[in-house]
Amino acid sequence: MKKKLSQHIIVIKIGTNVLAQSNHLLNHDIMQSLVEQIARLREQGAKIVLVSSGAVGAGRGSIVLPKSMDTVTQRQIFASVGQIELLNVYRNFFAKHDIPCAQVLVTKEDFRDRRHYLNMRNCFVGLLGQDIIPIVNENDVVSVTELMFTDNDELSGLLASMLRAKRLIILTNVDGVYDGNPKLATSKVIPLIIPSAALSKDQWSNIISPEKSQFGRGGMITKAGIAEKLATEGIAVHIANGLRTDIMLDIVSGKRVGTTFVPHDETSGVKRWISHSEGHEKATITINAGARSALISGNNAASVLPVGITAIDGNFDKGDIIKIIDEQSKPIGYGMAQYGSAKAREVMGKQRQKPLIHYDYLVLKR
């Protein structure tokens, strides 16, 4: 009996190493298999968002550029050419199942502004409501180094959080997260990871190879970090080998394949957005020891009050994300400003003032 997935949103991220052959050309057989699996998930009622890498790789396999050209321009041209080929292949395969699809290109800036963020979410909700599959990729044509996502793993995590997805499936060319170097015969895939018992970034680095993927920008440390964060928000994350037959169907049916990050209870939509705002903040505020103690004690719900603020670095408006640090510059968390930086500077250090960051819009670092 088929498992019912009525209205479940599943974000699927397919890495370049799954799609590309050694000559950089797209592997049509693999792409066709993945599309067929997605079609079967839709038949069970799932709503699918597909985050697909491969545009830059497809571009490299299609054209030759002068070696003297700077790398940023090369990437932009490869992405421009390759994105057309990538989408055409997907469109043709989805058409065989009478499934419409749409291209959505985004940049990191799209997630910084709350209003823009909500507009983008409305677009995805509209597409899914019409049973259209959004095929998402970073807009490499306009992105430059400082505005780029770490890779599409980060992008897929942001989308899963934004859409309150039931699960995120990250497909790569290895079988999951290993308890040691995957090249060693003694290393085994870790089937389940519970976030509360998960390892620190330094500990992850000790057991996970720091090597980047052959064609992409990411690696397993990035994937594990994103998966752990999403699992604490109530989203199940699966890291598995996209080259395995029917891998997505096996994951959704509950078979023990790959690595699953077990989800906690859901958090609120706004807090989910704030929790993914590291690096997207508009400004930084410094708070004194008393304010820091009130926030991290956990005894009572505490807001960030002007009386405890000792410095403001940068300008912001109401609704912008602010980073919070202590007087030793140690990060404490992130929050949404309840008013702009001009007023914040005016009331900084004063008692009986409206909170700059209310508890409901505050996320502390774990």
Buried (B, 14 or more C-beta within 10 A) or exposed (E): EEEEBEEBBBBBBBBBBBBBEEEBBBBEEBBBBBBBBBBBBBEBEBBBBBBBBBBBBBBBBBEEEEEEEEEEEBBBBBBBBBBBBBBEBBBEBBEEEEBEBBBBBBBBEBBBBBEEBEEBBEEBBEBBEEEBBBBBBBBBBEBEEEEBBBBBBBBBBBBBBBBBBBBBBBBBBBBBBBEBEBEEEEBEBBEEBEBEEBBEEEEBEEBBBEEBBEBBBBBBBBBBBBBBBBBBBBBBBBBBBBBBEBBBBBBBEEEEBBBBBBBBEEBEBEBBBBBBBBBBBBBBBBBBEEBBBBBBEEEEEBBBBBBBBBEBEEEBEEBBBBBBBBEEEEEBBBBBBBBBBEBBBEBBEEEEBEBBBBEEBBBBEE
